[in-house]
Amino acid sequence: MFTSLSDRLTATFKNLRGKGRLSESDVNSTIRDIRLALLDADVSLPVVKKFTHAVRERALGAEVSAALNPGQQVVKIVNEELVEILGGQTRTIRFAKNPPTVIMLAGLQGAGKTTLAGKLAYWLKDQGHTPMLVAADLQRPNAVTQLEVVGQRAGVPVYAPERGNVGGHDAVGPTGEGTRSFGDPVAVSRAGIEQAKRAQHDVVIVDTAGRLAVDADLMQQAADIRAAISPDEVLFVIDAMIGQAAVETALAFQDGVDFTGVVLSKLDGDARGGAALSVASVTGRPIMFASTGEQVKDFEVFHPDRMASRILDMGDVLTLIEQAERAFDRSQAEEMQRKFLAEEDFTFDDFLNQMAALKKMGGLKSMLGMMPGMGQMKAQLDNLDPKEFDRVEAMVRSMTPFERTHSKQINGSRRARIAKGSGVEVSEVNALLERFTEAQKMMKQLARGGGIPGMPGMGGGPGKRGKQQPQRKKSKSGNPAKRAAEERAAAERANAPKTAPTGASFGGGQGAGNGAPDLDPANLPAGFEKFLGR
């Protein structure tokens, strides 16, 4: 969603790198680039003006002029101001003291309210609550049926006494006035809450009707439902790809319904993301949740600080850790740790367990996208084909239980059978086994403290097998011309910009020469040291 904005901001900050002092001209040039980047991302003009004014005032102040690294201090300021316009603090559902907690969803048709209702219910169920969905959208064709399907996927009951519009059109009388009614959404909403009390559900989610555009009938119906059920939370669901129209739509719903929080749907789309940077600032209501896919589990709490970190290509390690904790089974993790310390072989069964956990986290591409500095490797990530992992998994699943735990015993005839069973060539099976053998060797060397073979800066500890061999000093050539050429080459290497093959992928900072923001805790906002485990 924020790829374009992130790329432009990262390119802007590269111009500040290495400067010991920032002039007013440098600051103005940076602010101009930030303004253009935000406008290109469809951020509302009033929000852009407010944001750039705040950044400029702080960038010309003492906190930058007195900083040891002014360029990184500007990055810190931009990060803090991004957090501010995204809502500042993380906020989730405020539950009622006396259940059930009533949550009403409002928004335009097509914004994803019905799908969002199922995702929210699934998330609440995972938190230990007992939610129930109420089908109060009786206008859109088959909306009730869709909510029932979504509720079934989420494993949550749906209260739907009225079938609503099952696909027909409103009937118009012979004189042109009047339309057919599909039921009373106000009565359904009120009855749904009573049913939740009887069935002892502690949360009720009311799915209301929308329109293709804001109109008086839509607002009146939503206002009537709100007045009848007195919800604890009114969530305004908005399509994150709506662009500049986001502000106008949000203000209309704020005046008509007075929502308490915002949910961004379709945040995984390829639009420029201006809605997310506009709505919270203009309405003063926090963005509470984000919907990121089609599955009921593709739903997350919206953290302004983490989203700002993603936009600035600092990654989102905290979310990555949370997803890993949910995806990896504790007993499996303890078993892997035991095998690692005991230097036992990593088997294909272990590999399948890791693949399953990776899929729960959204896949390798999604996981790597949350790592700091990975915006620098966008092309490589785009070329990462998830189908390759499916092919590897197919080869592993074509192996017998014995073969998965004894990879060295897989001979030529076994390889041919595995290739035939998985629909690949024997050469692909050979390549998989070779890579797997190297992985086993690497894990054993890591367990002994020897570091990762061929990886600079990843040397081993003090273990006797992990000691580094001292490098012999290279003798100079006796040929004067050759010796002069060697000295010139050495001087060029010494003056070349330093690169960090291992750090570049993980946001090694300016010292690594990768253009990513410096991750030294001294130069980052409060709390960012948690990303580095310091």
RODO-2510 file (C-alpha; in nm, 4 decimals, decimal comma):
residues 534
     n   res          X          Y          Z
     1     m     0,0000     0,0000     0,0000
     2     f     0,2696     0,2518     0,0997
     3     t     0,5405     0,1316    -0,1377
     4     s     0,5508     0,4485    -0,3500
     5     l     0,5458     0,6811    -0,0487
     6     s     0,8113     0,4756     0,1303
     7     d     1,0402     0,4751    -0,1738
     8     r     1,0164     0,8523    -0,2191
     9     l     1,0750     0,9324     0,1470
    10     t     1,3727     0,6952     0,1625
    11     a     1,5219     0,8618    -0,1469
    12     t     1,4671     1,2035     0,0122
    13     f     1,6531     1,1094     0,3301
    14     k     1,9491     0,9790     0,1302
    15     n     2,0296     1,3395     0,0405
    16     l     2,0754     1,4209     0,4108
    17     r     2,3092     1,1338     0,4803
    18     g     2,6545     1,2203     0,6016
    19     k     2,5930     1,5949     0,6422
    20     g     2,7414     1,7351     0,9616
    21     r     2,5167     2,0401     0,9495
    22     l     2,1884     2,1154     0,7758
    23     s     2,1315     2,4571     0,6255
    24     e     1,7889     2,6162     0,5866
    25     s     1,8154     2,5400     0,2154
    26     d     1,8685     2,1687     0,2916
    27     v     1,5637     2,1646     0,5179
    28     n     1,3466     2,3471     0,2635
    29     s     1,4508     2,1082    -0,0120
    30     t     1,3693     1,8093     0,2095
    31     i     1,0300     1,9522     0,3082
    32     r     0,9474     2,0147    -0,0586
    33     d     1,0270     1,6536    -0,1463
    34     i     0,8190     1,5265     0,1477
    35     r     0,5269     1,7475     0,0421
    36     l     0,5370     1,6131    -0,3141
    37     a     0,5621     1,2540    -0,1874
    38     l     0,2563     1,2969     0,0366
    39     l     0,0483     1,4673    -0,2325
    40     d     0,1424     1,1949    -0,4791
    41     a     0,0177     0,9420    -0,2221
    42     d    -0,3280     1,1087    -0,2241
    43     v    -0,2922     1,2544     0,1238
    44     s    -0,5381     1,5389     0,1871
    45     l    -0,3908     1,8860     0,1252
    46     p    -0,4774     2,0243     0,4739
    47     v    -0,3032     1,7226     0,6302
    48     v     0,0039     1,7742     0,4088
    49     k     0,0260     2,1417     0,5075
    50     k    -0,0074     2,0628     0,8779
    51     f     0,2495     1,7836     0,8571
    52     t     0,5157     1,9696     0,6595
    53     h     0,4750     2,2825     0,8750
    54     a     0,5374     2,0810     1,1927
    55     v     0,8395     1,9028     1,0415
    56     r     0,9894     2,2279     0,9135
    57     e     0,9519     2,4073     1,2456
    58     r     1,1198     2,1245     1,4328
    59     a     1,3882     2,0661     1,1671
    60     l     1,5003     2,4294     1,1890
    61     g     1,5010     2,4194     1,5686
    62     a     1,7656     2,3414     1,8236
    63     e     1,6978     1,9663     1,8350
    64     v     1,8491     1,9301     1,4851
    65     s     2,1170     2,1984     1,4917
    66     a     2,2619     2,0576     1,8144
    67     a     2,2376     1,6927     1,7070
    68     l     2,5474     1,4862     1,6310
    69     n     2,3703     1,3414     1,3270
    70     p     2,1291     1,6049     1,1905
    71     g     2,0126     1,3875     0,9012
    72     q     1,8985     1,1105     1,1320
    73     q     1,7386     1,3636     1,3643
    74     v     1,5193     1,4755     1,0728
    75     v     1,4227     1,1112     1,0113
    76     k     1,3257     1,0890     1,3795
    77     i     1,1140     1,4046     1,3518
    78     v     0,9356     1,2783     1,0395
    79     n     0,8696     0,9457     1,2141
    80     e     0,7191     1,1164     1,5196
    81     e     0,4998     1,3450     1,3084
    82     l     0,3817     1,0472     1,0999
    83     v     0,2803     0,8704     1,4205
    84     e     0,0911     1,1823     1,5237
    85     i    -0,1152     1,2171     1,2056
    86     l    -0,1860     0,8422     1,2113
    87     g    -0,3540     0,8825     1,5488
    88     g    -0,0729     0,8848     1,8032
    89     q    -0,1723     0,6041     2,0391
    90     t    -0,2942     0,2521     1,9649
    91     r    -0,6585     0,2024     2,0619
    92     t    -0,8742    -0,1080     2,0470
    93     i    -1,2292    -0,1946     2,1560
    94     r    -1,3571    -0,0397     2,4785
    95     f    -1,5729    -0,3098     2,6292
    96     a    -1,8904    -0,2357     2,8209
    97     k    -1,8939    -0,2891     3,1966
    98     n    -2,2177    -0,4834     3,1603
    99     p    -2,2129    -0,7202     2,8579
   100     p    -2,2887    -0,7404     2,5796
   101     t    -2,0575    -0,4844     2,4200
   102     v    -2,2394    -0,3533     2,1112
   103     i    -2,0307    -0,2673     1,8041
   104     m    -2,1988    -0,1048     1,5052
   105     l    -2,0352    -0,1009     1,1596
   106     a    -2,1023     0,1848     0,9180
   107     g    -1,9662     0,2829     0,5782
   108     l    -2,0272     0,2930     0,2056
   109     q    -2,1314    -0,0131     0,0072
   110     g    -1,8270    -0,1971    -0,1223
   111     a    -1,5985    -0,0816     0,1600
   112     g    -1,5920    -0,4341     0,3014
   113     k    -1,8180    -0,4032     0,6082
   114     t    -1,9635    -0,7548     0,5883
   115     t    -1,6251    -0,9225     0,5435
   116     l    -1,4842    -0,7006     0,8165
   117     a    -1,7643    -0,8104     1,0528
   118     g    -1,6461    -1,1719     1,0227
   119     k    -1,2799    -1,0767     1,0680
   120     l    -1,3550    -0,8686     1,3764
   121     a    -1,5637    -1,1523     1,5205
   122     y    -1,2828    -1,4006     1,4537
   123     w    -1,0294    -1,1691     1,6216
   124     l    -1,2571    -1,1213     1,9248
   125     k    -1,3127    -1,4968     1,9489
   126     d    -0,9361    -1,5478     1,9437
   127     q    -0,9142    -1,2984     2,2337
   128     g    -1,1452    -1,5158     2,4413
   129     h    -1,4778    -1,3402     2,3742
   130     t    -1,8053    -1,4903     2,2494
   131     p    -1,9219    -1,2579     1,9692
   132     m    -2,2431    -1,2769     1,7685
   133     l    -2,3154    -1,1137     1,4300
   134     v    -2,6438    -0,9357     1,3557
   135     a    -2,7558    -0,9070     0,9908
   136     a    -2,9066    -0,5566     0,9741
   137     d    -2,8104    -0,4924     0,6107
   138     l    -3,1433    -0,5763     0,4490
   139     q    -3,0996    -0,3549     0,1448
   140     r    -2,8071    -0,4962    -0,0521
   141     p    -2,8932    -0,8134    -0,2475
   142     n    -2,7905    -1,1299    -0,0589
   143     a    -2,6102    -0,9336     0,2135
   144     v    -2,7678    -1,1549     0,4811
   145     t    -2,6505    -1,4702     0,3038
   146     q    -2,2999    -1,3292     0,2690
   147     l    -2,2846    -1,2493     0,6411
   148     e    -2,3970    -1,6040     0,7232
   149     v    -2,1153    -1,7450     0,5066
   150     v    -1,8618    -1,5116     0,6679
   151     g    -1,9897    -1,6039     1,0140
   152     q    -1,9547    -1,9738     0,9337
   153     r    -1,5926    -1,9228     0,8267
   154     a    -1,5218    -1,7321     1,1478
   155     g    -1,7025    -1,9921     1,3605
   156     v    -1,9404    -1,7300     1,4987
   157     p    -2,3253    -1,7420     1,5132
   158     v    -2,5298    -1,5011     1,3007
   159     y    -2,8683    -1,3591     1,4028
   160     a    -3,0703    -1,3148     1,0822
   161     p    -3,4510    -1,3196     1,1344
   162     e    -3,5059    -1,1294     0,8067
   163     r    -3,3734    -1,2492     0,4718
   164     g    -3,3622    -0,8980     0,3267
   165     n    -3,3158    -0,8422    -0,0441
   166     v    -3,2448    -1,1849    -0,1938
   167     g    -3,1556    -1,0529    -0,5355
   168     g    -3,4634    -0,8711    -0,6611
   169     h    -3,5117    -0,4995    -0,7208
   170     d    -3,7211    -0,2494    -0,5345
   171     a    -4,0743    -0,2502    -0,6721
   172     v    -4,2064     0,0845    -0,7953
   173     g    -4,5810     0,1550    -0,7953
   174     p    -4,7784     0,2455    -1,1095
   175     t    -4,7581     0,6152    -1,0250
   176     g    -4,3823     0,5972    -0,9702
   177     e    -4,3763     0,6344    -0,5928
   178     g    -4,3075     0,3884    -0,3134
   179     t    -4,0727     0,0933    -0,2892
   180     r    -4,0978    -0,2546    -0,1431
   181     s    -3,9572    -0,2992     0,2098
   182     f    -3,7271    -0,5919     0,2897
   183     g    -3,7614    -0,5629     0,6677
   184     d    -3,6890    -0,3188     0,9480
   185     p    -3,3133    -0,3003     1,0237
   186     v    -3,3791    -0,1051     1,3443
   187     a    -3,6052    -0,3797     1,4818
   188     v    -3,3580    -0,6497     1,3747
   189     s    -3,0716    -0,4691     1,5509
   190     r    -3,2703    -0,4291     1,8713
   191     a    -3,3858    -0,7929     1,8637
   192     g    -3,0292    -0,9086     1,7982
   193     i    -2,9057    -0,7506     2,1199
   194     e    -3,1856    -0,9170     2,3168
   195     q    -3,0942    -1,2516     2,1601
   196     a    -2,7271    -1,2000     2,2556
   197     k    -2,8281    -1,1379     2,6171
   198     r    -3,0368    -1,4561     2,6261
   199     a    -2,7558    -1,6629     2,4683
   200     q    -2,4925    -1,4937     2,6892
   201     h    -2,2778    -1,3536     2,4087
   202     d    -2,0515    -1,0797     2,5433
   203     v    -2,0073    -0,8928     2,2103
   204     v    -2,2616    -0,8055     1,9403
   205     i    -2,1480    -0,6835     1,5964
   206     v    -2,4220    -0,5164     1,3935
   207     d    -2,3651    -0,5101     1,0154
   208     t    -2,5587    -0,2172     0,8645
   209     a    -2,6467    -0,1204     0,5075
   210     g    -2,4391     0,1064     0,2862
   211     r    -2,4869     0,2953    -0,0393
   212     l    -2,2713     0,3578    -0,3409
   213     a    -2,2487     0,7209    -0,2305
   214     v    -2,3352     0,9262     0,0767
   215     d    -2,7072     1,0155     0,0809
   216     a    -2,9748     1,1252     0,3280
   217     d    -3,1487     0,7849     0,3453
   218     l    -2,8247     0,6067     0,4339
   219     m    -2,7406     0,8513     0,7110
   220     q    -3,0927     0,8488     0,8521
   221     q    -3,1048     0,4695     0,8689
   222     a    -2,7629     0,4525     1,0361
   223     a    -2,8640     0,7271     1,2824
   224     d    -3,1902     0,5429     1,3650
   225     i    -3,0017     0,2191     1,4354
   226     r    -2,7530     0,4006     1,6564
   227     a    -3,0300     0,5693     1,8526
   228     a    -3,2126     0,2379     1,9007
   229     i    -2,9204     0,0222     2,0216
   230     s    -2,6832     0,2804     2,1830
   231     p    -2,3647     0,1045     2,0670
   232     d    -2,0455     0,1157     2,2720
   233     e    -1,8396     0,1493     1,9541
   234     v    -1,9347     0,2771     1,6073
   235     l    -1,6661     0,1725     1,3597
   236     f    -1,6464     0,3536     1,0278
   237     v    -1,5178     0,1086     0,7658
   238     i    -1,3416     0,2827     0,4780
   239     d    -1,1705     0,1457     0,1698
   240     a    -0,8006     0,2350     0,1983
   241     m    -0,7869     0,2694    -0,1825
   242     i    -1,0550     0,5416    -0,1991
   243     g    -0,7956     0,8190    -0,2334
   244     q    -0,8871     1,1869    -0,1963
   245     a    -1,2575     1,1063    -0,1452
   246     a    -1,1688     0,9529     0,1932
   247     v    -1,1819     1,2833     0,3792
   248     e    -1,5179     1,3944     0,2358
   249     t    -1,6759     1,0551     0,3072
   250     a    -1,5329     1,0381     0,6597
   251     l    -1,6571     1,3865     0,7495
   252     a    -2,0051     1,3038     0,6153
   253     f    -2,0283     0,9924     0,8344
   254     q    -1,8878     1,1808     1,1320
   255     d    -2,1639     1,4409     1,1024
   256     g    -2,4375     1,1838     1,0339
   257     v    -2,3435     0,8960     1,2659
   258     d    -2,0572     1,0267     1,4829
   259     f    -1,8346     0,7180     1,4721
   260     t    -1,5848     0,6406     1,7492
   261     g    -1,3144     0,4704     1,5430
   262     v    -1,1970     0,3899     1,1902
   263     v    -1,1203     0,0555     1,0254
   264     l    -0,9115     0,0543     0,7055
   265     s    -1,0072    -0,2243     0,4676
   266     k    -0,8089    -0,3492     0,1657
   267     l    -0,4840    -0,2242     0,3133
   268     d    -0,3049    -0,4901     0,1072
   269     g    -0,4060    -0,3204    -0,2183
   270     d    -0,1746    -0,1361    -0,4553
   271     a    -0,3236     0,2126    -0,4131
   272     r    -0,1172     0,4950    -0,2689
   273     g    -0,2596     0,4907     0,0840
   274     g    -0,3576     0,8541     0,1330
   275     a    -0,6744     0,7568     0,3207
   276     a    -0,4767     0,6158     0,6117
   277     l    -0,2746     0,9356     0,6461
   278     s    -0,5784     1,1645     0,6149
   279     v    -0,8787     1,0231     0,8006
   280     a    -0,7411     1,0124     1,1551
   281     s    -0,5964     1,3633     1,1325
   282     v    -0,9057     1,5244     0,9798
   283     t    -1,1746     1,3562     1,1911
   284     g    -0,9852     1,3287     1,5189
   285     r    -1,0995     0,9650     1,5454
   286     p    -0,8377     0,6899     1,5811
   287     i    -0,7688     0,4200     1,3239
   288     m    -0,8294     0,1066     1,5313
   289     f    -0,7974    -0,1878     1,2925
   290     a    -0,6700    -0,2757     0,9468
   291     s    -0,8004    -0,5457     0,7132
   292     t    -0,5265    -0,6875     0,4931
   293     g    -0,6650    -0,9776     0,2883
   294     e    -0,9530    -1,2103     0,2058
   295     q    -0,9160    -1,4632     0,4881
   296     v    -1,0858    -1,4124     0,8265
   297     k    -0,7440    -1,4085     0,9949
   298     d    -0,6163    -1,1245     0,7718
   299     f    -0,6944    -0,8620     1,0327
   300     e    -0,4753    -0,6703     1,2751
   301     v    -0,4785    -0,3946     1,5325
   302     f    -0,3602    -0,0672     1,3812
   303     h    -0,0474     0,0603     1,5572
   304     p     0,0400     0,4172     1,4415
   305     d     0,4033     0,3837     1,5498
   306     r     0,4500     0,0542     1,3666
   307     m     0,2801     0,1848     1,0509
   308     a     0,5048     0,4916     1,0521
   309     s     0,8022     0,2583     1,0907
   310     r     0,6895     0,0586     0,7850
   311     i     0,6476     0,3736     0,5776
   312     l     1,0009     0,4861     0,6639
   313     d     1,1384     0,1368     0,5823
   314     m     1,2353     0,0714     0,9440
   315     g     1,0351    -0,2503     0,9408
   316     d     0,7775    -0,3795     1,1861
   317     v     0,9652    -0,6262     1,4010
   318     l     0,7164    -0,6167     1,6898
   319     t     0,4301    -0,7325     1,4668
   320     l     0,6619    -0,9966     1,3200
   321     i     0,7389    -1,1272     1,6697
   322     e     0,3693    -1,1347     1,7615
   323     q     0,2849    -1,3303     1,4473
   324     a     0,5695    -1,5733     1,5154
   325     e     0,4466    -1,6320     1,8709
   326     r     0,1026    -1,7200     1,7373
   327     a     0,2312    -1,9344     1,4496
   328     f     0,5026    -2,1402     1,6184
   329     d     0,3980    -2,4085     1,8601
   330     r     0,5856    -2,3828     2,1897
   331     s     0,6546    -2,7563     2,2142
   332     q     0,7906    -2,7625     1,8586
   333     a     1,0120    -2,4630     1,9337
   334     e     1,1490    -2,6321     2,2462
   335     e     1,2153    -2,9516     2,0485
   336     m     1,4007    -2,7537     1,7794
   337     q     1,6090    -2,5833     2,0485
   338     r     1,6943    -2,9201     2,2040
   339     k     1,7989    -3,0652     1,8672
   340     f     2,0029    -2,7549     1,7901
   341     l     2,1966    -2,7712     2,1179
   342     a     2,2427    -3,1485     2,0856
   343     e     2,3692    -3,1004     1,7278
   344     e     2,1162    -3,3498     1,5946
   345     d     2,0358    -3,3446     1,2236
   346     f     1,7696    -3,1071     1,0997
   347     t     1,5212    -3,3354     0,9182
   348     f     1,2660    -3,2848     0,6431
   349     d     0,9919    -3,3328     0,9063
   350     d     1,1329    -3,0302     1,0881
   351     f     1,1330    -2,8483     0,7562
   352     l     0,7623    -2,9217     0,7010
   353     n     0,6804    -2,7904     1,0494
   354     q     0,8685    -2,4688     0,9751
   355     m     0,6901    -2,4327     0,6403
   356     a     0,3499    -2,4725     0,8091
   357     a     0,4344    -2,2046     1,0646
   358     l     0,5624    -1,9749     0,7907
   359     k     0,2313    -2,0056     0,6056
   360     k     0,0452    -1,9097     0,9243
   361     m     0,2531    -1,5919     0,9341
   362     g     0,1477    -1,5001     0,5810
   363     g     0,4397    -1,6514     0,3920
   364     l     0,8087    -1,5706     0,3585
   365     k     0,7459    -1,2657     0,1393
   366     s     0,5159    -1,1081     0,3988
   367     m     0,7584    -1,1893     0,6799
   368     l     1,0612    -1,0426     0,5021
   369     g     0,8596    -0,7300     0,4178
   370     m     0,8440    -0,6497     0,7914
   371     m     1,2199    -0,6572     0,8340
   372     p     1,3993    -0,3204     0,8581
   373     g     1,5581    -0,2026     0,5351
   374     m     1,3813    -0,4539     0,3114
   375     g     1,2446    -0,1690     0,1001
   376     q     1,5941    -0,1602    -0,0482
   377     m     1,5318    -0,5115    -0,1826
   378     k     1,1837    -0,4578    -0,3221
   379     a     1,2769    -0,5985    -0,6633
   380     q     1,4123    -0,9173    -0,5081
   381     l     1,0995    -0,9563    -0,2937
   382     d     0,8758    -0,9038    -0,5964
   383     n     1,0648    -1,1802    -0,7779
   384     l     1,0159    -1,4188    -0,4863
   385     d     0,7733    -1,6767    -0,6234
   386     p     0,5643    -1,8508    -0,3530
   387     k     0,5058    -2,1390    -0,5947
   388     e     0,8710    -2,2405    -0,5554
   389     f     0,7988    -2,3246    -0,1928
   390     d     0,4991    -2,5299    -0,3036
   391     r     0,7254    -2,7290    -0,5370
   392     v     0,9723    -2,7921    -0,2553
   393     e     0,6929    -2,8976    -0,0220
   394     a     0,5585    -3,1344    -0,2895
   395     m     0,9007    -3,3009    -0,3146
   396     v     0,9246    -3,3426     0,0626
   397     r     0,5745    -3,4867     0,0883
   398     s     0,6640    -3,7394    -0,1846
   399     m     0,9286    -3,8832     0,0469
   400     t     0,8617    -4,1742     0,2829
   401     p     0,8827    -4,1164     0,6609
   402     f     1,2191    -4,2955     0,6580
   403     e     1,3545    -4,0704     0,3813
   404     r     1,2501    -3,7524     0,5601
   405     t     1,4625    -3,8443     0,8622
   406     h     1,7477    -4,0110     0,6694
   407     s     1,8153    -3,7797     0,3765
   408     k     2,1620    -3,9302     0,3173
   409     q     1,9974    -4,2672     0,2348
   410     i     1,8057    -4,1266    -0,0635
   411     n     1,9751    -4,2999    -0,3591
   412     g     1,9161    -4,2694    -0,7324
   413     s     1,6039    -4,4864    -0,7523
   414     r     1,4478    -4,3088    -0,4549
   415     r     1,5206    -3,9702    -0,6146
   416     a     1,3549    -4,0807    -0,9364
   417     r     1,0436    -4,1917    -0,7453
   418     i     1,0304    -3,8628    -0,5497
   419     a     1,0608    -3,6627    -0,8725
   420     k     0,7832    -3,8616    -1,0383
   421     g     0,5570    -3,8292    -0,7335
   422     s     0,5990    -3,4530    -0,7105
   423     g     0,5919    -3,3785    -1,0841
   424     v     0,9445    -3,2361    -1,1066
   425     e     1,2738    -3,3328    -1,2678
   426     v     1,5309    -3,5490    -1,0889
   427     s     1,7746    -3,2580    -1,1113
   428     e     1,5434    -3,0502    -0,8904
   429     v     1,5374    -3,3266    -0,6285
   430     n     1,9182    -3,3442    -0,6444
   431     a     1,9420    -2,9668    -0,5942
   432     l     1,7035    -2,9802    -0,2973
   433     l     1,9063    -3,2536    -0,1273
   434     e     2,2307    -3,0633    -0,1835
   435     r     2,0889    -2,7447    -0,0311
   436     f     1,9427    -2,9431     0,2578
   437     t     2,2797    -3,1038     0,3335
   438     e     2,4423    -2,7596     0,3389
   439     a     2,1696    -2,6359     0,5767
   440     q     2,2379    -2,9257     0,8120
   441     k     2,6113    -2,8463     0,8101
   442     m     2,5379    -2,4783     0,8758
   443     m     2,3159    -2,5548     1,1750
   444     k     2,5790    -2,7835     1,3274
   445     q     2,8482    -2,5213     1,2814
   446     l     2,6248    -2,2602     1,4436
   447     a     2,5624    -2,4919     1,7389
   448     r     2,9388    -2,5320     1,7840
   449     g     2,9927    -2,1568     1,7731
   450     g     3,1546    -2,1564     1,4326
   451     g     2,9278    -1,8993     1,2684
   452     i     2,7685    -1,9174     0,9284
   453     p     3,0104    -2,0367     0,6563
   454     g     3,0973    -1,7664     0,4068
   455     m     2,9118    -1,4894     0,5961
   456     p     3,1320    -1,1939     0,6992
   457     g     3,0840    -1,0740     1,0544
   458     m     2,9162    -1,3993     1,1617
   459     g     3,2178    -1,5661     1,3155
   460     g     3,1922    -1,8164     1,5960
   461     g     3,2442    -1,7870     1,9660
   462     p     3,5291    -1,9137     2,1755
   463     g     3,4592    -2,2822     2,1062
   464     k     3,7652    -2,4718     1,9941
   465     r     3,6038    -2,5663     1,6604
   466     g     3,4789    -2,2134     1,6035
   467     k     3,8175    -2,0376     1,6226
   468     q     3,9091    -1,8194     1,3318
   469     q     4,2348    -1,8960     1,1598
   470     p     4,4676    -1,5939     1,1560
   471     q     4,5088    -1,4495     0,8112
   472     r     4,8585    -1,4468     0,6677
   473     k     4,9957    -1,1114     0,5722
   474     k     5,0146    -1,0947     0,1973
   475     s     5,3699    -1,0416     0,0771
   476     k     5,4448    -0,7634    -0,1660
   477     s     5,5540    -0,8448    -0,5191
   478     g     5,9190    -0,8011    -0,6129
   479     n     5,8144    -0,6524    -0,9467
   480     p     5,8011    -0,2683    -0,8995
   481     a     5,5269    -0,2203    -1,1608
   482     k     5,3154    -0,5024    -1,0168
   483     r     5,3730    -0,3758    -0,6599
   484     a     5,2588    -0,0264    -0,7597
   485     a     4,9416    -0,1716    -0,9159
   486     e     4,8709    -0,3699    -0,5984
   487     e     4,9146    -0,0568    -0,3834
   488     r     4,6755     0,1411    -0,6058
   489     a     4,4138    -0,1367    -0,5832
   490     a     4,4516    -0,1474    -0,2030
   491     a     4,4067     0,2301    -0,1813
   492     e     4,0928     0,2135    -0,3972
   493     r     3,9468    -0,0583    -0,1731
   494     a     4,0227     0,1482     0,1364
   495     n     3,8509     0,4563    -0,0072
   496     a     3,5496     0,2685    -0,1457
   497     p     3,2202     0,3103     0,0457
   498     k     3,1723     0,0374     0,3022
   499     t     2,8976    -0,2147     0,2373
   500     a     2,7492    -0,4735     0,4680
   501     p     2,6272    -0,7843     0,2852
   502     t     2,4639    -0,9205     0,5987
   503     g     2,3318    -0,5913     0,7371
   504     a     2,1924    -0,4430     0,4171
   505     s     1,8946    -0,6721     0,4207
   506     f     1,8120    -0,5839     0,7775
   507     g     1,8455    -0,2072     0,7803
   508     g     2,2049    -0,1818     0,8929
   509     g     2,1806     0,1965     0,8851
   510     q     2,3944     0,4607     0,7253
   511     g     2,7088     0,3080     0,8536
   512     a     2,6286     0,0053     0,6408
   513     g     2,5990     0,2142     0,3295
   514     n     2,2599     0,0766     0,2336
   515     g     2,0615     0,3989     0,2483
   516     a     1,8279     0,2747     0,5198
   517     p     1,7628     0,4849     0,8321
   518     d     2,0216     0,4459     1,1060
   519     l     1,9032     0,1943     1,3652
   520     d     2,1318     0,3180     1,6419
   521     p     1,8952     0,3535     1,9426
   522     a     2,0534     0,6904     2,0202
   523     n     1,9194     0,8250     1,6912
   524     l     1,5742     0,6689     1,6991
   525     p     1,2471     0,7582     1,8731
   526     a     1,1766     0,6277     2,2204
   527     g     1,0926     0,2583     2,2225
   528     f     1,2725     0,1691     1,8975
   529     e     1,5534     0,0013     2,0899
   530     k     1,3094    -0,2899     2,1390
   531     f     1,3504    -0,3701     1,7689
   532     l     1,7175    -0,4430     1,8249
   533     g     1,6675    -0,6358     2,1494
   534     r     1,8738    -0,3814     2,3432
***
